[in-house]
Amino acid sequence: MPSFNLKYPVLAMAMLQAFAAHAQTTDQPIPEVVVSASRQAGADRASVAGFSDAAPMHTPASVVAIGRQQMQDLDIRSSSDAMRYDASVDDSYNAVGYAEQFSIRGFALDNNTSYRKDGVAISADTQIPLENKERVEVLKGLAGLTAGVAAPGGILNFVVKRPTSAPLRSVTLEARERGTVYGALDLGGRFEDRRFGYRINAAAEHLRSYVKGADGERSFISGAFDWQISPQALLRLDMDYQKKSQLTAPGYQLIAGVALPTGVSPTMLLNDQPWARPVDTRSSNVGLRLDYLLGGGWRASLAANHHSFKRDDFAAFPFACGNEAGYCSNGDYDIYDYQSEGESKNPFGYQALLQGKAVSGALVHQLTFGLSGMTRTDRYGDYVYNYAGTSNIYHNVIVPPAEGNPHTGIVTDRRHDDERAVFAQDILTLSPQWALHAGVRRVRVKRDSVTDTAFTLPSVALVYTPAERWLVYASLAHGMEHGGQAPMKTSNENATLAPSRSKQVELGVKAALGERLNLTAALFQIRQGLEYTDADNTFVRNGERTHRGLELSAQGRACSALDYSLSLTGLDTAQSGTGQANIDGKHVANVPALKSVAVLTYAVPSVAGLKINGVWQYSAKKAFDVENTVYVPGYHVFGLGAAYALKLAGVTTTLRGTVDNVTDKFYWRDATPELGGYLFPGAPRTLRVSAQFDF
């Protein structure tokens, strides 16, 4: 049965189950399980910067946790929705209908290592579903100690929802003005035998993008289960599956290689050909975790996750214009028939931890010892990339498909990564005011049985607590990342550069001053080898990129009715050491010098249950290429929203309405140097409305 017809019955049956379960629920109290790790953690907890949940306030790193309540309040449906609220995060070849890809602190994240599910690496080559996620955690900066191999900008960690102690029944419905229709179900609770808990999530989405024609379908289902084996042992299992099929919307290139396109529409689909096909992706996860209390303040845990990703990739791909760099001066561009069927990735990762406390005289040690591993095999065939014809950015031209009947080559194993690591950390309390966080990870990476590289990654942070609710820290850290892969049309296409080391120094201050004000500030410097396509059209690592930045954030309550959240990031980036005057001293591409986000929420005193909110986003200009020959202008974007909570037939209901980009501003949200350099326009003014029913 086609997936288009399958997803709606699945969601409909899940909704019926929700109503049926609602009719059977009782008000009997449900006892809490014994192992503390089983309790729900909100957005005031995060595990991304360490080896267990901790308040970001007590973590000597720049950490943001976006919790389930925030996702609901801000109508967040995707990672792209979530990431726009943090000024340190940007899009990085984030094409509509493809994969949601980001950069942190100006460094593009690695799709294979920088995205995590409960701390274990998963592929980010398709949309990561949020329906079964309790929170999204952002670690800004090097993650060498906690994650091993990862891009230097940081990591995104998606924390799975767990069973609830009380019955949970929630249904969400949403519609957007171009015809997107979305429905989701969230069920949680415990069985009659209270040792067993469950959490079920399902969603279906009929996608109608703001780019006209870049449409598709998505369906998702997941289950998470807990078993309190004994007062000391808790076993967790989670599974999910997503299918998504959507026509992707390619980006624009420069005109004649020197000028930004003008007069174009953000709704124009450059992939608009009768023979273009949707990108079809299927992804799934199976995760298992065992927590065990050993006594004497010590505990052990073992976690593993198997991720599966499959993709059939198709596009009427726009690239250049004849022999010109970029599109022709009249807006013409060449169209290629791109096909790559049978792509797959199957990463499997695990981590074992032993944690506890030791006292030595006046010193207190919080100790962690662990080992981890990850294997991944990438399979794909030789892709098809044949010239089909020429279209235009101002008026679409229908061209026939490329001649012949080409097919992707035989799918075989093309890349195999094997990562093994041991690590240790000691959080040493020196006095009530001083603590030292020191750790080291030894990681060995093998790629294709050809390269075998080992790195020792130290991390140390000195923490000073001058008063209650204040924290000052200074840290040094090393990270490791895989080398980049040469893009299409380069002389060493698909070749991968060797792994490299990055280094970071950071100074930070945090303050939690009650409900009125929470402040964070971080001053940092990160150095990494510079990778780019040189004048000989070869992808190389040569010289260095240095990112120096300042991050500021403030959240709190200005008065009893007004909440606020402010985020600002300033970045000074520089390229050096290449020996090329046209590159050295220039800014890193696709990185604004200043970005800020402000969110205000006002509870209307005269109307109980009514809240209105406003969002302001600002980004300064940014370089399009490593030589800084073209800059993309900065922009301001505003959004407005409202939420009204009420009772409908005894059901707690929240109605929401949001208008994004209220001034209908045209702007380039993403100016990535990937694949020859592409520009992606931001969405025009968009209206969406939703209703959430909690039983």
BATI-296659 format. One line per 8 residues: number of its first residue (from 1); their letters; for each residue x, y, z of C-alpha. Coordinates in Angstrom, 3 decimals, m for minus. Example, Ala and Ser with C-alpha at 12.3 -4.5 7.8 and 13.67 -1.06 7.14 Angstrom:
2
1	AS	12.300:m4.500:7.800  13.670:m1.060:7.140
END
This chain:
695
1	MPSFNLKY	0.000:0.000:0.000  1.460:3.451:m0.849  2.698:5.450:2.118  0.398:8.347:1.120  m2.636:6.225:1.969  m1.085:4.500:4.977  m0.184:7.418:7.198  m3.692:8.796:7.628
9	PVLAMAML	m5.246:5.547:8.914  m2.305:5.118:11.280  m2.874:8.552:12.805  m6.652:8.146:12.845  m6.389:4.875:14.771  m3.939:6.476:17.200  m6.406:9.319:17.845  m9.208:6.845:18.470
17	QAFAAHAQ	m6.928:5.080:20.926  m6.352:8.385:22.698  m10.068:8.984:23.208  m10.610:5.388:24.276  m7.739:5.570:26.728  m9.131:8.846:28.061  m12.409:7.158:28.862  m10.616:4.456:30.868
25	TTDQPIPE	m8.254:6.626:32.897  m8.622:6.981:36.635  m7.394:9.473:39.177  m5.488:6.901:41.194  m2.010:8.103:42.143  0.873:6.321:40.471  3.960:5.667:42.588  7.272:7.045:41.381
33	VVVSASRQ	9.923:4.616:40.248  13.017:4.315:42.362  15.849:5.029:39.914  16.068:8.812:39.720  17.032:8.773:36.045  13.486:7.788:35.162  11.924:11.098:36.200  11.121:13.615:33.521
41	AGADRASV	13.664:16.393:33.021  12.576:19.801:31.774  14.372:22.488:29.816  16.271:23.436:32.964  18.259:20.189:32.599  20.701:19.111:29.903  23.084:16.217:29.358  24.806:17.479:26.221
49	AGFSDAAP	27.836:18.965:28.003  28.519:16.088:30.369  27.739:12.475:31.167  24.488:12.995:33.088  21.680:15.514:33.361  22.699:18.761:35.013  21.360:22.294:35.208  22.991:24.435:32.489
57	MHTPASVV	23.632:26.951:35.252  26.106:24.517:36.847  27.848:23.550:33.597  31.108:25.269:32.571  30.040:25.459:28.920  27.594:27.335:26.726  24.456:25.172:26.725  20.853:25.767:25.685
65	AIGRQQMQ	17.983:23.315:26.281  14.686:23.824:24.439  12.056:21.867:26.329  8.695:20.413:25.359  6.768:23.321:26.894  8.773:25.841:24.870  8.200:23.796:21.718  4.467:23.940:22.341
73	DLDIRSSS	4.380:27.639:23.275  6.399:28.680:20.200  4.657:26.225:17.854  7.951:24.491:17.033  7.483:21.606:14.601  11.015:21.092:13.276  14.661:21.637:14.135  14.655:24.652:11.786
81	DAMRYDAS	11.856:26.185:13.864  13.790:25.555:17.076  17.207:26.741:15.938  16.042:30.178:14.811  15.634:31.168:18.472  19.363:30.912:19.223  21.678:33.562:17.812  24.674:31.195:17.705
89	VDDSYNAV	22.983:28.812:15.255  22.636:29.382:11.493  21.430:27.437:8.483  24.107:25.596:6.501  22.803:24.262:3.176  19.365:23.930:4.742  17.341:23.291:1.572  13.546:22.988:1.767
97	GYAEQFSI	12.549:19.337:1.377  16.040:17.935:1.951  17.915:17.751:5.265  17.893:20.336:8.051  21.559:21.312:8.421  23.052:23.939:10.710  26.202:25.669:11.845  27.070:26.693:15.413
105	RGFALDNN	29.518:29.494:16.133  30.109:29.658:12.385  31.169:25.999:11.938  28.995:23.714:9.809  27.921:20.615:11.715  28.854:17.154:10.472  25.775:15.162:9.414  27.389:11.937:10.666
113	TSYRKDGV	28.767:12.976:14.063  27.293:16.289:15.275  23.671:15.200:15.701  22.873:12.917:18.623  19.917:10.984:20.000  20.285:10.563:23.753  24.026:11.143:23.298  24.581:8.598:20.498
121	AISADTQI	25.410:9.771:16.962  22.678:9.514:14.306  22.545:10.582:10.678  21.093:14.038:9.975  20.576:13.479:6.241  16.829:13.908:6.651  14.501:15.809:8.968  14.912:14.641:12.572
129	PLENKERV	11.365:14.268:13.987  10.487:16.173:17.158  7.190:14.454:18.020  8.931:12.003:20.369  11.518:14.454:21.715  11.337:15.869:25.230  13.924:18.535:24.511  16.570:19.665:22.060
137	EVLKGLAG	19.957:20.434:23.602  22.566:22.663:22.005  26.206:22.533:23.096  28.098:25.471:21.642  31.778:24.785:21.192  34.042:21.769:21.275  32.584:18.433:22.398  35.764:16.364:22.287
145	LTAGVAAP	35.491:15.026:25.835  31.794:14.156:25.813  31.226:13.247:22.158  34.602:12.441:20.618  34.451:13.045:16.877  32.303:16.108:16.100  32.545:19.438:14.300  34.101:22.213:16.431
153	GGILNFVV	30.965:24.374:16.503  29.159:22.001:18.852  26.489:19.305:18.785  22.709:19.005:18.805  21.310:16.321:21.111  17.708:15.152:20.834  16.368:13.711:24.099  13.591:11.142:23.696
161	KRPTSAPL	10.344:11.430:25.652  9.928:8.891:28.420  6.820:7.351:29.988  4.906:9.641:32.340  3.892:8.779:35.882  0.365:10.134:35.316  m1.769:9.379:32.257  m1.070:11.699:29.311
169	RSVTLEAR	m3.361:12.117:26.295  m2.655:14.966:23.891  m3.681:15.660:20.287  m2.379:18.541:18.136  m3.795:19.699:14.803  m2.305:22.425:12.624  m2.898:24.087:9.245  m0.823:26.558:7.233
177	ERGTVYGA	m2.042:28.951:4.595  m0.651:27.115:1.539  m2.366:23.910:2.545  m0.004:22.124:4.926  m2.064:19.982:7.310  m0.470:18.400:10.380  m1.698:16.096:13.123  0.117:14.538:16.083
185	LDLGGRFE	m0.717:12.337:19.040  1.106:11.930:22.367  0.160:9.122:24.786  1.932:8.357:28.042  1.403:6.529:31.291  1.988:3.290:33.132  0.418:m0.135:32.819  m1.520:m1.878:35.600
193	DRRFGYRI	1.781:m3.292:36.765  3.336:0.045:37.688  6.822:m1.218:36.912  6.053:m0.807:33.202  5.561:2.532:31.476  4.878:3.608:27.899  5.016:6.678:25.636  3.504:6.541:22.153
201	NAAAEHLR	3.804:9.285:19.539  2.400:9.430:16.028  2.219:12.171:13.407  1.165:12.725:9.812  1.819:15.753:7.649  0.615:16.822:4.214  3.401:19.247:3.202  2.766:22.325:1.084
209	SYVKGADG	5.945:24.405:1.168  6.156:28.165:0.690  8.231:27.257:m2.377  5.403:26.474:m4.802  5.649:22.869:m5.907  8.159:21.690:m3.272  5.460:19.574:m1.674  5.289:16.153:m0.092
217	ERSFISGA	4.145:13.865:2.692  5.542:12.769:6.051  4.468:10.123:8.554  5.978:9.142:11.882  5.386:6.701:14.742  7.382:5.895:17.876  7.214:4.022:21.146  9.238:4.317:24.354
225	FDWQISPQ	8.967:1.830:27.217  10.437:1.597:30.732  10.750:m1.462:32.951  11.637:m1.038:36.619  13.285:m4.453:36.953  14.168:m3.871:40.604  14.664:m0.866:42.906  18.212:m0.727:41.551
233	ALLRLDMD	17.684:m1.458:37.842  15.773:0.423:35.153  15.612:m0.777:31.538  14.548:1.542:28.716  13.618:0.749:25.130  12.611:3.184:22.393  11.813:2.747:18.702  10.763:5.137:15.953
241	YQKKSQLT	10.150:5.177:12.216  9.698:8.067:9.792  8.939:8.195:6.082  9.183:11.451:4.203  8.772:12.169:0.498  9.149:15.749:m0.728  10.337:17.559:m3.814  13.430:19.506:m2.764
249	APGYQLIA	13.882:23.216:m3.519  17.432:23.940:m4.761  19.103:27.265:m4.070  20.251:30.081:m6.320  23.791:30.771:m7.509  25.479:34.094:m8.259  24.865:35.901:m11.529  28.025:35.527:m13.646
257	GVALPTGV	29.785:34.493:m10.442  29.937:38.091:m9.163  26.452:39.388:m8.268  23.464:38.361:m6.187  20.260:37.519:m8.076  17.757:40.381:m7.900  14.006:40.501:m8.405  13.554:36.789:m7.665
265	SPTMLLND	10.729:35.286:m5.636  11.193:33.081:m2.557  8.318:30.960:m3.861  10.063:30.134:m7.173  10.954:26.446:m7.565  14.087:26.002:m9.670  13.378:22.265:m9.653  10.016:22.711:m11.409
273	QPWARPVD	10.190:20.105:m14.187  7.533:17.465:m15.009  10.120:14.715:m14.684  11.493:15.885:m11.301  10.766:13.428:m8.508  10.534:13.810:m4.721  13.442:12.902:m2.474  12.267:9.828:m0.597
281	TRSSNVGL	13.767:9.077:2.837  13.120:6.421:5.470  14.756:6.585:8.878  14.425:4.612:12.092  15.998:4.159:15.506  16.112:1.422:18.116  17.588:2.531:21.428  18.253:0.562:24.621
289	RLDYLLGG	19.546:1.770:27.986  20.121:0.045:31.331  20.685:2.079:34.518  21.855:0.297:37.661  22.465:1.648:41.179  25.501:m0.091:42.647  25.320:1.366:46.158  27.663:3.680:47.967
297	GWRASLAA	26.710:6.510:45.606  27.942:4.667:42.508  25.908:3.845:39.418  26.472:2.214:36.057  24.751:2.607:32.722  24.920:1.039:29.297  23.263:2.699:26.298  23.150:1.761:22.625
305	NHHSFKRD	21.324:2.953:19.533  20.996:1.609:16.013  19.998:4.160:13.383  18.931:3.323:9.845  18.746:5.850:7.014  17.744:5.172:3.414  17.298:7.679:0.607  16.383:7.785:m3.058
313	DFAAFPFA	17.617:11.195:m4.179  16.291:12.890:m7.305  16.473:16.451:m8.595  16.310:18.603:m11.677  19.449:20.230:m10.338  20.373:23.830:m11.292  24.092:24.396:m11.741  25.950:27.223:m13.514
321	CGNEAGYC	25.228:28.346:m17.079  27.383:26.924:m19.839  30.990:27.755:m19.072  30.135:30.711:m16.841  30.678:30.705:m13.090  27.177:30.862:m11.659  24.070:31.736:m13.651  24.056:33.741:m16.876
329	SNGDYDIY	23.519:37.499:m16.759  19.950:37.093:m18.077  19.085:34.578:m15.332  19.525:31.402:m17.365  20.822:28.290:m15.609  21.608:24.752:m16.720  19.497:21.859:m15.458  20.943:18.433:m14.759
337	DYQSEGES	19.050:15.212:m14.235  20.431:14.026:m10.878  19.594:10.538:m9.612  21.020:8.548:m6.723  18.955:5.576:m5.605  19.576:3.176:m2.752  21.724:5.413:m0.522  21.917:4.157:3.060
345	KNPFGYQA	23.696:4.676:6.374  23.444:2.403:9.407  25.332:3.852:12.373  25.422:1.815:15.562  26.751:3.449:18.716  27.116:2.552:22.366  28.407:4.041:25.604  29.130:2.460:28.992
353	LLQGKAVS	29.563:4.612:32.114  30.629:4.063:35.699  29.992:7.081:37.916  30.320:7.841:41.589  31.727:9.985:44.365  34.987:9.659:46.268  36.220:11.735:49.172  39.890:12.392:49.838
361	GALVHQLT	40.340:14.548:52.905  38.713:17.893:52.176  38.470:17.113:48.460  35.370:15.652:46.845  35.648:13.843:43.493  32.704:13.281:41.146  34.171:10.582:38.906  33.162:9.246:35.512
369	FGLSGMTR	34.844:6.404:33.660  33.591:5.186:30.343  34.067:3.684:26.953  32.177:4.214:23.720  32.125:3.067:20.145  30.469:3.732:16.820  30.448:1.951:13.476  28.860:3.194:10.282
377	TDRYGDYV	28.725:1.892:6.736  27.675:4.172:3.872  26.257:2.477:0.778  25.493:4.116:m2.532  26.012:3.699:m6.260  27.540:5.946:m8.896  25.059:8.772:m9.283  23.538:10.017:m12.550
385	YNYAGTSN	24.223:13.654:m13.430  23.260:14.403:m17.040  22.620:17.724:m18.748  18.940:18.203:m19.647  18.521:21.821:m20.762  18.328:25.462:m19.673  15.727:27.319:m17.610  15.538:30.822:m16.123
393	IYHNVIVP	15.209:32.204:m12.578  12.457:34.661:m13.635  10.306:32.353:m15.774  10.450:28.614:m15.614  11.261:26.806:m18.868  10.099:23.213:m19.285  12.874:21.037:m20.701  12.772:17.365:m21.665
401	PAEGNPHT	14.552:14.843:m19.443  18.104:13.858:m20.295  18.365:11.458:m23.174  18.445:7.731:m22.534  17.238:5.899:m19.455  20.058:6.273:m16.945  20.029:4.530:m13.587  22.178:4.724:m10.507
409	GIVTDRRH	25.102:2.333:m10.567  25.228:m0.810:m8.457  24.880:0.053:m4.764  27.898:m1.143:m2.781  29.714:m0.347:0.474  31.558:2.907:m0.180  32.685:4.033:3.248  33.117:2.393:6.634
417	DDERAVFA	33.927:4.297:9.830  34.903:2.659:13.106  35.357:4.787:16.228  36.498:3.541:19.638  37.179:5.631:22.745  37.934:5.481:26.455  37.499:8.507:28.692  37.547:9.731:32.257
425	QDILTLSP	36.431:12.870:34.045  36.906:14.195:37.570  34.820:17.081:38.892  36.960:18.021:41.846  35.442:20.246:44.532  38.347:22.186:46.026  36.301:24.429:48.319  32.754:25.810:48.507
433	QWALHAGV	33.778:28.401:45.897  36.221:26.535:43.649  35.940:23.417:41.495  38.050:21.865:38.768  36.499:19.910:35.881  39.209:17.807:34.230  38.841:15.025:31.707  40.459:13.280:28.784
441	RRVRVKRD	39.232:11.107:25.915  41.441:8.815:23.848  39.725:8.165:20.545  40.811:6.037:17.604  39.150:6.308:14.198  39.501:3.894:11.298  38.127:4.740:7.870  37.852:2.175:5.063
449	SVTDTAFT	40.676:0.099:6.599  43.016:2.683:5.092  43.356:5.492:7.627  43.891:4.715:11.304  44.152:7.847:13.413  44.244:8.324:17.179  43.771:11.551:19.116  44.032:12.426:22.794
457	LPSVALVY	41.447:15.091:23.595  41.918:16.878:26.939  39.375:19.205:28.526  39.810:21.301:31.664  37.670:24.001:33.269  38.243:26.016:36.429  34.977:27.074:38.067  34.516:29.852:40.628
465	TPAERWLV	31.259:30.428:42.480  31.560:33.888:44.089  28.006:33.764:45.468  24.937:31.589:45.380  23.448:31.476:41.838  26.627:32.848:40.248  29.215:30.887:38.277  32.401:32.006:36.543
473	YASLAHGM	34.519:29.600:34.495  37.548:29.374:32.250  38.044:26.329:30.023  40.433:24.794:27.521  39.385:21.963:25.205  40.532:19.980:22.189  38.255:18.424:19.592  38.526:16.069:16.642
481	EHGGQAPM	36.592:16.070:13.387  36.606:14.116:10.152  37.995:15.868:7.128  35.504:17.291:4.648  34.467:15.486:1.486  35.302:17.070:m1.863  32.071:18.274:m3.525  30.795:17.506:m7.012
489	KTSNENAT	32.707:18.934:m9.973  36.011:19.254:m8.069  39.141:17.507:m9.366  39.189:15.186:m6.317  35.412:14.690:m6.140  34.234:12.497:m3.194  37.759:12.315:m1.726  37.788:12.799:2.058
497	LAPSRSKQ	40.483:14.767:3.855  42.224:13.301:6.905  40.836:13.915:10.434  42.074:17.050:12.157  42.262:18.639:15.599  40.564:21.842:16.748  41.262:23.894:19.871  39.101:26.154:22.012
505	VELGVKAA	39.515:28.546:24.923  36.428:29.965:26.621  35.584:32.321:29.490  32.043:32.405:30.818  29.738:33.905:33.440  26.300:32.645:34.484  23.782:34.084:36.926  20.341:32.859:37.975
513	LGERLNLT	18.626:35.697:39.807  15.220:34.210:40.430  12.349:34.577:37.947  13.360:38.106:37.026  16.665:37.453:35.303  18.888:34.616:34.110  22.104:35.768:32.445  24.848:33.975:30.512
521	AALFQIRQ	27.905:35.338:28.755  30.696:33.484:26.979  33.844:34.779:25.304  35.582:32.180:23.131  38.181:31.440:20.479  38.179:28.329:18.246  40.855:27.367:15.719  40.464:24.800:12.943
529	GLEYTDAD	42.144:23.937:9.662  40.652:25.791:6.676  39.018:23.641:3.978  38.000:25.062:0.597  38.146:24.534:m3.170  41.307:26.189:m4.463  42.112:27.895:m7.778  42.972:24.503:m9.301
537	NTFVRNGE	39.436:23.278:m8.471  40.813:20.902:m5.819  39.261:20.553:m2.386  42.065:21.106:0.142  42.845:21.838:3.782  45.289:24.699:3.856  45.857:27.357:6.491  43.574:28.018:9.438
545	RTHRGLEL	40.251:29.586:10.335  39.911:31.375:13.668  36.557:32.255:15.203  36.526:34.719:18.097  33.145:35.459:19.561  30.940:36.748:22.330  27.621:35.147:23.275  25.095:36.893:25.514
553	SAQGRACS	21.673:35.736:26.618  19.074:36.923:29.093  15.770:35.350:30.053  13.283:36.271:32.703  10.158:38.150:33.668  10.053:41.925:33.305  6.782:42.043:35.253  4.035:39.630:36.258
561	ALDYSLSL	2.621:39.603:32.711  5.691:40.005:30.482  8.333:37.322:29.838  11.378:37.895:27.658  14.228:35.959:26.054  17.177:37.679:24.398  20.097:36.080:22.560  23.041:37.828:20.864
569	TGLDTAQS	26.189:36.469:19.216  29.066:38.503:17.821  31.659:36.672:15.710  34.958:37.817:14.252  36.208:35.181:11.811  39.479:35.200:9.912  41.262:32.952:7.418  45.047:32.796:7.572
577	GTGQANID	48.121:30.767:6.655  47.137:29.799:3.108  49.839:31.907:1.468  47.196:33.348:m0.866  46.571:37.076:m0.661  43.009:36.694:m1.941  42.102:34.433:1.036  44.326:35.344:4.007
585	GKHVANVP	42.752:37.960:6.256  39.279:37.448:4.793  36.145:36.455:6.700  34.806:32.894:6.775  31.860:32.438:4.395  28.236:32.292:5.598  29.025:33.681:9.062  27.415:36.989:10.134
593	ALKSVAVL	29.447:39.252:12.402  26.363:39.881:14.541  23.133:38.013:15.068  20.394:38.536:17.644  17.002:37.129:18.582  14.395:38.582:20.944  11.153:36.944:22.076  8.527:38.732:24.181
601	TYAVPSVA	5.430:37.027:25.618  2.610:39.034:27.227  m0.205:37.505:29.260  m3.194:39.790:28.716  m4.498:40.573:32.242  m8.052:41.338:31.113  m8.493:38.030:29.224  m7.667:34.919:31.235
609	GLKINGVW	m5.712:32.366:29.202  m4.703:34.764:26.406  m1.026:35.328:25.593  0.499:37.244:22.702  4.109:37.087:21.588  6.505:38.841:19.276  9.774:37.648:17.741  12.540:39.778:16.249
617	QYSAKKAF	15.496:38.262:14.409  18.468:40.190:13.083  21.469:39.000:11.096  24.306:41.165:9.810  25.735:40.747:6.326  27.915:37.714:5.574  30.458:36.696:2.962  29.327:34.354:0.219
625	DVENTVYV	32.767:32.949:m0.685  36.227:32.443:0.857  37.598:35.368:m1.155  34.841:37.711:0.116  34.099:39.000:m3.384  30.335:39.014:m2.659  28.463:39.793:0.561  24.869:38.861:1.358
633	PGYHVFGL	22.964:41.758:2.997  21.806:41.614:6.597  18.133:41.481:7.505  15.474:42.028:10.170  12.532:39.603:10.380  9.532:39.960:12.694  6.915:37.461:13.823  3.696:37.722:15.842
641	GAAYALKL	1.682:35.071:17.616  m1.126:34.462:20.063  m2.276:31.568:22.236  m5.578:31.142:24.059  m6.129:28.421:26.659  m9.684:27.396:27.490  m11.939:24.450:28.271  m13.940:22.928:25.427
649	AGVTTTLR	m16.431:20.255:26.503  m14.280:19.661:29.565  m11.092:19.253:27.520  m8.121:21.547:28.126  m7.597:23.249:24.768  m4.958:25.662:23.529  m5.572:27.576:20.305  m2.564:29.173:18.639
657	GTVDNVTD	m2.011:31.449:15.676  1.292:32.644:14.284  2.361:34.971:11.496  5.999:34.581:10.493  7.788:37.380:8.628  4.881:39.806:9.123  6.428:42.472:6.856  6.916:39.941:4.019
665	KFYWRDAT	10.629:40.769:3.926  12.755:39.194:1.176  16.111:38.038:2.552  18.790:35.419:1.965  18.711:33.235:5.086  21.479:30.854:3.950  24.536:31.631:1.796  26.443:28.392:1.854
673	PELGGYLF	29.676:27.694:m0.085  28.653:24.015:m0.390  28.400:22.395:m3.851  29.739:25.438:m5.672  27.894:27.982:m3.531  24.139:28.388:m3.143  21.734:31.006:m1.791  18.453:30.112:m0.106
681	PGAPRTLR	15.760:32.781:0.397  13.827:32.975:3.633  10.126:32.183:3.798  7.684:34.975:2.924  4.876:35.980:5.262  3.231:32.762:6.466  0.153:32.171:8.611  m0.339:29.019:10.672
689	VSAQFDF	m3.003:28.043:13.193  m3.140:25.079:15.556  m5.195:23.497:18.303  m3.856:21.333:21.118  m6.205:19.123:23.146  m4.993:17.693:26.476  m7.249:15.073:28.052
END
